[in-house]
Amino acid sequence: MTENPRIDLGMSALDDLFKDSTELTESKLPKIHDIPLELIDDFPDHPFKVKMDEDMEQLVESIKERGLITPVTLRPKEDGRYEIVSGHRRKKACEIAGLSSVKADIREMSRDEAIILMVESNLQRSVILPSEKAFSYKMRLEALKRQGKRTDLTSRPVVGKLETADVIGQVANESGRQVQRYIRLTELIPELLDLVDEGKIALRPAVELSYLSREEQELVNQEIFALDCTPSHAQTIRMRKFSDEGRLNDAVIESIMSEEKPNQKEKVHLSYGQVKKYLPDNIAYEKTGDYIMKALEFYQKYKNKIQIKNNNVR
């Protein structure tokens, strides 16, 4: 005989009448489980990199001393295993720390719900590479488009492509246009995308390059290393125009990039990895150059004060 769901609901509500406020609060909290690391799989096509850097070393030491404070979020799979939605760095740190299991909040959710949670949780990090934004924005855009006009996971109905991008941008405090620019980066060949992550190619020129064919992008990459410079925004616009007309080749690319421009003049090359250890955690990747300039200005003022002080002593 089939049970009446309304009776079950009524009994549940009746049970709540006999619970005090503490019991009610605890019953609504997520249940934390210890899940063996060997049963946890990474999120498919996870766009965020798990780096073995100083931050990871500190996280590992913290876990060794105090254990994992913030549980990871897992999604159960049909084969009895689990898929990690949020907490790839924490899971890796637990592995390095020698733990055999990890504290986890297990949630039943659809693939699209998992994608949206995965992207939103990672976008709260202080440093996010352009490539990470590119692929995570694209994954969330596709998830929202599959939802159609559902509003249970978004703040408003998803109508057009730009409006969908606006919804994505709300999480990262960026405009829909900017989100679309980042998504275009997914069309770049890996070599050019690496240059964007390293800060050697700015976002706007990178977007223009993304409209070139793979073969044309490879020619551009060859010229970048041959000439030891990267194309300006104006130059990439011209390259795209030649490409649209079917006239872009290695000779044209070399001619355009051989023109003198600001980033071909005297220039200091610093990789992000070289300076990251000197940056506060709240400095975003895109603001690195501004922070370095302010630091140099502060140093120069400090140096001048010391020089004046020494002159007065004499």
N, C-alpha and C positions, 0 to 999 in steps of 0.2 A: 504494500500500500504506500503510495507516494505521500510524503509529508507536506503539509501546507506551509509554504514559505512565510506566510503572514503570521502563523502561529510561532514560528521560530523567531521572527522579528519581534513579536510581542513579548516573548519570554526573555529575549535579550534586553529589551527596554525595561522589563520588570526587574531583571537582575541588577540593572544599573541603579534602580531605586535604593537598593540595599548596600551600595558601595559608597564609601566616603569620598571626599574630593581627591584625596591622595591616590586612592585606588583607581578612580576614573582617569586621572591624569596619566598614571603609569600605564594603564591599559591602552592609551592612545599613542604612547611613545613607540618608536620603531624597535623591533626585537633585534638585538645584536647577537650574531652567531660567530663561532670560531670555525672558519672554513679552511681545510687543508690547501696550501698553495698549489699543490699538484692538480687540484680540481678546477683551478681558475684559468680561463683563457683570456687573452687580450681582446680588446674591442676590435672588430674587423676594420682594417684601413684606418686605424687610429691616427689622426693627423698631428698630434702633439708629441714632440720628441721627449724621451726620458733620458736626460743627460747625466753623465757621471762627472759632476762638477762639485764645487765646494759646498753648494747648497745640499746636494745629495749626501755628501760626507757628514754634514751637520745633522741631517734627518736620520741617518743611520745611527749616529752616536746617541741621538735623543731616544730612538726606539730601543737601543740597547740598555739605556739607563732607566727609562720610564715606560717602555712599551708603546704601542700605537695608541695615540690619544684620539685621533679622528678616524672612525671606521671607514673602510672603502664601501662603495655601493656596487652590489652585484645584481645581475639578472639571471634567473635560473634558465637553463637550457633543457631541451627535451631529452637529451641523452644523460641527464643526471649531473652534468657539469655546470659550471657557472661562467658567465661572461662579465668582465669588469667594465663598469660604466664610468665610474669616477674613482680615481685613486691609483692610477698606474704607477706614479712615482712612489707612493706609499707602499704598494705591493712589492716593487723592486727593492726598496729600502729594507723591507722585512726579510726578503730573500738574502740580501747581503748581510743583514744582522744575524742570520742563522736561524730565524724562526721557521717553524714548519707549518704554521697556520696564521691566518690574519683575521682580525675582528671585522665583521661585515654586516651591513644593512642590506638585506635581500628584498628586492622589490619585483613584483610582477609588472612588466611593462612591455608594450609593443616595440618593434624595431625603431619606429619613428620617435616614440617617446624616449627611448634610450639614447638616440642620436641627439635629440634636443637637450636632454639633461647632461650628456657627455660634453657637448659644446659649451653650454652655459657655465658649467662648473669649472672648465679649464680657462675660460675667458676672464676669470677673476684673478689670474696670475699677474704678477707685476711685469714680467717680461715675456712677450709673445712675438715670435718671429713672423715676418710677412708670409712665409710659406705655410705656417701653422694657421694663421688667420684665413689664408686662401682656401685651403682644403676643408677646414672646419666650417667656414661660412657656406661653402658649396654643399657640404653634407646636410647642413641644417636647412638650406634653401630647398633642396630636393625633398627633404622630409616634410617641410611645410607645404610645398606644392602638392605632394601626395595626399595631404590632409584636405585639400580643397578649401571649402569655406568653413571648416570646423573651427570653433573658437575655444575649445576646452583646454588647449595648450598654448594659446596665444592671446594677446590682449585685445585683438580685434580680428574680423574676418580677413582672410587672405584673398585678395582680388587679383591684382596684377603683379608682374615680376618686380617692379620697383617698390610697390607697397610691401611685398614680401620681404624685400631687402631692408626696408625701413624697420620692419619688425625685428629682423636679425640685428640691425644696428643699435636698437634700443639697449640691448644687453651690454654692448661694448662702447656705448656712447658715441656712435659713428652714424653718419648719414647713410641713407640707402645707396646713394651714388658711390660713396666710398666703399661700401660693402661690395658693390658690383665691380669696382676696380680691383679689389683684392681677389675676387673670384676669377677674374680674367687671368691672374697669375698662374692658375692651374693649367693654362695652355702653354706655358713656357717649357722649354726643354730643361732638364735638371741642372745643367751647367749654368744657364742664365739665372735660374731661380736661386741657385746658391749665391750668385753675385748680389742678388737682391737681399738675401738674408745677411750677407756680409756688409751691406750698406754701400756697395760699390755702384749699384744701379738704383736710382730712385724709383718711387712707385709709378709716376706718370710715364717716364720713358719705358719702364717695364711693361706697362699696359699696352703701349703702342707696339712694342716688340712681340707681344702675345698674339697679334693679328697676323704675323708673318708665318709662312709655312715652316715646318720642322727643318727642312733643308736650308731655308733662308736664315733661320735662327742659328743653325750650326755654322753658317758662313759668318754671321755677325760675331759669334763667339770666337771663331778663329782670328778675326781681325782685332778683337778686344785684346787678345794675348799677344798678337803680332805687334800692335801699336802701343800696348801697355796703357790703354785708356778705355773709357766707356763712352757710349754716345749720349749726347745731351737730349733733352726733350724735343727740341726743334729738329735735331738730326733724325730721331726715330720717327717723327711725323713725316719727314721726307722719305725715309725708307719705306714706310707703310704706303705712301702714295705711289712710289715706284713699284711696290709689290702689287698693289691693286691694278696697276697698268700692265703688269706682266713684264716689267723691265728691270727688276732687281736681280743683280748678280754680284759676284765677288768683286768685280772691278768697280761697280757703282758704290758698294758698301765701303770699299777702301777709300774711294774718292771722297765720300761724305765724311768718314771718320778721320781723314787726314787733315781736314780743315782745323785751324786753330780755334780752340774754345776754352772757356774757363777751366774745365777739369783736365786740360792737357798742359796747363801751365804748372808752375811749381806746386807740388801737392805732397802732403804727408799721408802715408798709408798706414793705418792701424786697424788690425782685426778686432772684432767685437770681443773675442776671447781674451785679447791682451788687456783691455780696459775694464772688463766687467767686474773683476775683483775689487776695483777701486770705486765702483758706483754704489750708491745707496739702493736698497731693494725697491724703493718707490719710483725710481727713474725708469721710464718706459724706454724700450729699444729705440723708438723714433726720436727721443729727446736726448740721446747720448751726445751728439755733437754740440748741442746747446749747453749741456752740463759741462763738457770739457772746456768750452770757451769761457764760461763763467769761472771755472776753477782756475784757469790760466790768468784771467783778469785779477782774481783775488790774490793769486800768488805774486803777480807783478806789483800790486799795491803793497802787499806785505814786504816784499823785497825792497821796495822804495823806502818804506818806513824804517826798515833796519839800516839801510844805507844812510838815511838822514840822521838817525840816532848815532851811528858810528862817527859821522862827520862832526856832530856836536860834541862828542866825547873828546875828539882830537883838539 
